[in-house]
Amino acid sequence: MEIVLALAIGVMAGSGVWLLLRPRTFQVIMGLSLLAYAVNLFIFGMGRLRVGDAPIINPINGSNPDLYTDPVPQALVLTAIVIGFATTALFLVVLLASRGLSGTDHVDGQEVEKE
C-alpha cells in the first residue's frame, strides 16, 4: 500500500510541476492545485495513520504513543484543504479579470488563436 501512495504522490507532484511550467494561466492554476493535493497526501501519509483508533488517550491502552493516531497532520491537512480551495477561487477570479482586461489568458500577454 505504501508504494501505491508513494506513486500517487509522485505522479500528482510531477503533473503539478509540469502544469506549472505551461504558458497558459489556467494550466498554472491546475498545476498549483495538483501540487497542493500531493503535499496534502504526503503530510497525511506521514501522520502515522491507524484505522479505527482514537486520537485521544484512554486508560485501557495507557500512554504509549504508538497506539494512537496523531491528530496534528489531520488538522494540518484539513486547514490546507480549506486554504487551498480559497486560494484557487481567488486565482480563478484573477484569471477571469485578467482575461477580461487583456483578451487572452496567455502568460506572456501575446494574443493566441481563439478556439
CORDATA-V517116 format. One record per residue. N is the residue number from 0. RES is the residue in three letters. NEAR is the number of other C-alpha atoms within 12 Angstrom. Layout:
n=<N:N>
res=<RES:RES>
near=<NEAR:NEAR>
This chain:
n=<0:1:2:3:4:5:6:7:8:9:10:11:12:13:14:15:16:17:18:19:20:21:22:23:24:25:26:27:28:29:30:31:32:33:34:35:36:37:38:39:40:41:42:43:44:45:46:47:48:49:50:51:52:53:54:55:56:57:58:59:60:61:62:63:64:65:66:67:68:69:70:71:72:73:74:75:76:77:78:79:80:81:82:83:84:85:86:87:88:89:90:91:92:93:94:95:96:97:98:99:100:101:102:103:104:105:106:107:108:109:110:111:112:113:114>
res=<MET:GLU:ILE:VAL:LEU:ALA:LEU:ALA:ILE:GLY:VAL:MET:ALA:GLY:SER:GLY:VAL:TRP:LEU:LEU:LEU:ARG:PRO:ARG:THR:PHE:GLN:VAL:ILE:MET:GLY:LEU:SER:LEU:LEU:ALA:TYR:ALA:VAL:ASN:LEU:PHE:ILE:PHE:GLY:MET:GLY:ARG:LEU:ARG:VAL:GLY:ASP:ALA:PRO:ILE:ILE:ASN:PRO:ILE:ASN:GLY:SER:ASN:PRO:ASP:LEU:TYR:THR:ASP:PRO:VAL:PRO:GLN:ALA:LEU:VAL:LEU:THR:ALA:ILE:VAL:ILE:GLY:PHE:ALA:THR:THR:ALA:LEU:PHE:LEU:VAL:VAL:LEU:LEU:ALA:SER:ARG:GLY:LEU:SER:GLY:THR:ASP:HIS:VAL:ASP:GLY:GLN:GLU:VAL:GLU:LYS:GLU>
near=<8:13:11:12:20:21:17:24:27:21:22:27:27:23:26:27:23:21:23:24:19:21:20:24:28:28:26:27:33:30:29:31:32:31:30:32:32:31:30:31:32:27:28:29:25:23:23:21:24:19:12:9:18:18:24:18:18:14:9:10:15:12:13:13:18:17:22:23:25:25:23:19:23:24:18:22:25:19:18:25:25:17:18:26:21:15:19:26:18:15:23:23:17:19:25:18:16:19:22:12:12:18:18:24:29:22:23:13:16:14:14:16:9:8:4>
